[in-house]
Amino acid sequence: MKYPFLLSSALGLALVCACHQEEHRSWLADAAGAEAPVSLPDPELEVPPPPFTEGAFPCSDCHDPSVPPNTRRREMKLAHTEIKLHHDEEHRWCLDCHSVEDRDKLHLANGTLVEFSESYKLCGQCHGDKYRDWKAGVHGRRSGNWDGHKKYLLCVHCHNSHAPKFQPLKPLPPPTRPAPRTSP
């Protein structure tokens, strides 16, 4: 066979990864530990830094790691009062995404810490169809070559992570048609 790797990739990991089964099994578990569809981990994606509010990062500038955090779900009255959570707020709150152990990082459902520049991994846990489309360049914005280097924007470049639904826009009037041309 001239191209055996094509056959092995079509048949999945069973042929390719027999010598590293444990490592590859860990790739196949989703955030809750259940078997996920066969897929390899993403290569590192190039993304610009997240659009932080001025003075908001690094979080550890204000959140002293030597002070035990209050992990009780509550309304924020002393700090972060400008943040209004409208993102499944009946079931979620700050520490469902932000790490208690390392305030400068986010955490996935399985506890894995991720940088804010990898927040797409966190969003993708619940919004898998959007994550798939984003990686394919169908959802969100991506620049670069179709067959080479690409640069992606993070979800938070377009969506507010605390209230991601787009606000309704007032429609603009339709464009005016040009006047008909008359023949000379």
Helices and strands as residue ranges (DSSP letters): H 4-11, H 13-16, G 18-20, H 21-28, G 59-61, G 94-96, E 106-107, E 113-114, G 116-118, H 119-126, H 128-136, E 142-144, E 150-152, G 155-157
